[in-house]
Amino acid sequence: MIVFELICADRHRFEGWFASADDFEGQKARGLLSCPVCCDSSIEKLLTAKIGRQEAEPPRENTQPPAARPRNLHEVIDYILLNTENVGGDFPAEARRIHYKEIPQRNIRGVASGEETRELLEEGIAVMPLPVPPHKDWH
């Protein structure tokens, strides 16, 4: 098990436990990580500690070119829209089906009430609010 000290763009620090460095990178790439204080999904690693082994894993370099990372909210929204499937109001049910491996994993977005979101989180299903305004508000 690896413990990473994480930080969001608003400088909130928190820790996350992962099976491996690849597990962290995979969760980050799928948009499953967010700050527990402000829900920001721009998460970076600060400090690495390894539990259960003497040797520490060397920090991984960020191999994604800077131009590929979203630089502003419009780019974040574009990235989300291009890389997720909108399941609308079926979001809670689809998230559960994916989590419990009833269907193949895929990136989804949709709508859930506050209560549905709390229930998903209590089940251990990673969900987060997205900064995507309703379609009627797009310019």
C-alpha positions as CSV (number, residue, x, y, z in Angstrom):
1,M,0.0,0.0,0.0
2,I,1.3,3.5,-0.9
3,V,0.3,6.7,0.9
4,F,0.6,9.8,-1.2
5,E,0.3,13.3,0.3
6,L,-1.9,15.1,-2.2
7,I,-2.7,18.7,-2.9
8,C,-5.4,20.5,-4.9
9,A,-5.1,23.7,-7.0
10,D,-6.5,25.6,-4.0
11,R,-3.6,24.2,-1.9
12,H,-5.7,22.0,0.4
13,R,-3.5,19.0,1.5
14,F,-4.8,15.6,2.2
15,E,-3.6,12.0,1.9
16,G,-4.7,9.1,-0.3
17,W,-4.0,5.4,0.0
18,F,-3.4,3.5,-3.2
19,A,-2.5,-0.1,-4.2
20,S,0.3,1.3,-6.4
21,A,1.6,4.4,-8.2
22,D,-0.3,3.1,-11.3
23,D,-3.5,2.9,-9.3
24,F,-3.1,6.6,-8.3
25,E,-2.4,7.5,-11.9
26,G,-5.4,5.4,-13.2
27,Q,-7.8,7.0,-10.7
28,K,-6.5,10.5,-11.5
29,A,-6.9,9.8,-15.3
30,R,-10.4,8.6,-14.8
31,G,-11.3,11.7,-12.8
32,L,-12.0,9.7,-9.6
33,L,-9.9,11.9,-7.4
34,S,-11.1,15.2,-5.8
35,C,-10.2,17.4,-2.9
36,P,-12.3,16.5,0.2
37,V,-12.5,20.2,1.1
38,C,-13.4,22.0,-2.2
39,C,-14.0,19.0,-4.6
40,D,-11.3,20.3,-7.0
41,S,-10.1,17.5,-9.3
42,S,-6.7,19.1,-10.1
43,I,-4.8,16.8,-7.7
44,E,-1.1,16.4,-7.6
45,K,1.2,14.2,-5.4
46,L,3.5,15.9,-2.9
47,L,5.2,13.2,-0.8
48,T,5.3,9.5,-1.3
49,A,5.5,6.9,1.5
50,K,5.3,3.2,1.1
51,I,3.7,0.9,3.8
52,G,5.0,-2.6,4.3
53,R,8.3,-2.3,2.5
54,Q,11.6,-0.7,3.5
55,E,12.5,0.8,0.1
56,A,10.5,3.8,-1.2
57,E,9.2,3.9,-4.7
58,P,10.9,6.6,-6.7
59,P,8.6,9.5,-7.7
60,R,7.2,9.2,-11.2
61,E,7.7,12.0,-13.6
62,N,4.6,13.5,-15.1
63,T,4.9,12.2,-18.7
64,Q,1.8,14.1,-20.0
65,P,2.9,17.1,-22.2
66,P,1.8,20.4,-20.7
67,A,-0.1,21.3,-23.8
68,A,-2.4,18.3,-23.3
69,R,-3.5,19.4,-19.8
70,P,-6.5,21.7,-19.6
71,R,-5.5,25.3,-18.7
72,N,-8.9,26.8,-17.9
73,L,-12.4,25.9,-17.1
74,H,-13.5,25.9,-20.8
75,E,-10.8,23.3,-21.6
76,V,-11.7,21.2,-18.5
77,I,-15.4,21.2,-19.6
78,D,-14.4,20.3,-23.2
79,Y,-12.2,17.5,-21.9
80,I,-14.9,16.1,-19.7
81,L,-17.5,16.2,-22.5
82,L,-15.2,14.5,-25.0
83,N,-14.0,11.8,-22.6
84,T,-17.2,10.8,-20.8
85,E,-20.6,9.3,-21.7
86,N,-23.6,11.2,-20.5
87,V,-26.0,8.8,-18.8
88,G,-28.3,11.5,-17.5
89,G,-30.5,10.5,-14.6
90,D,-29.3,6.9,-14.8
91,F,-26.0,8.0,-13.3
92,P,-26.4,6.4,-9.9
93,A,-27.5,3.1,-11.4
94,E,-24.8,3.1,-14.0
95,A,-22.1,4.1,-11.5
96,R,-23.1,1.1,-9.3
97,R,-23.2,-1.3,-12.2
98,I,-19.6,-0.2,-13.1
99,H,-18.4,-0.3,-9.5
100,Y,-19.7,-3.8,-8.9
101,K,-18.3,-4.9,-12.3
102,E,-21.7,-5.8,-13.7
103,I,-20.7,-3.9,-16.9
104,P,-17.3,-2.9,-18.3
105,Q,-15.6,0.2,-16.8
106,R,-16.1,3.5,-18.7
107,N,-16.1,7.2,-17.9
108,I,-19.5,8.5,-17.3
109,R,-21.2,11.7,-16.2
110,G,-24.8,12.4,-15.4
111,V,-27.2,13.7,-12.8
112,A,-27.6,12.6,-9.1
113,S,-29.4,14.2,-6.2
114,G,-27.5,15.1,-3.0
115,E,-28.9,12.0,-1.3
116,E,-28.0,9.7,-4.2
117,T,-24.5,11.2,-4.2
118,R,-24.2,10.5,-0.4
119,E,-25.4,6.9,-0.9
120,L,-22.9,6.3,-3.7
121,L,-20.0,7.7,-1.5
122,E,-21.1,5.6,1.4
123,E,-20.9,2.5,-0.8
124,G,-17.3,3.4,-1.7
125,I,-18.2,4.6,-5.2
126,A,-16.0,7.6,-6.1
127,V,-18.1,10.4,-7.5
128,M,-17.6,14.1,-7.7
129,P,-19.4,17.2,-8.9
130,L,-18.3,18.4,-12.3
131,P,-18.0,22.1,-13.4
132,V,-20.2,21.4,-16.4
133,P,-23.1,24.0,-16.6
134,P,-26.5,22.9,-18.0
135,H,-26.5,22.7,-21.8
136,K,-28.9,25.7,-22.0
137,D,-26.2,27.8,-20.4
138,W,-23.5,27.0,-22.9
139,H,-22.4,29.9,-25.1
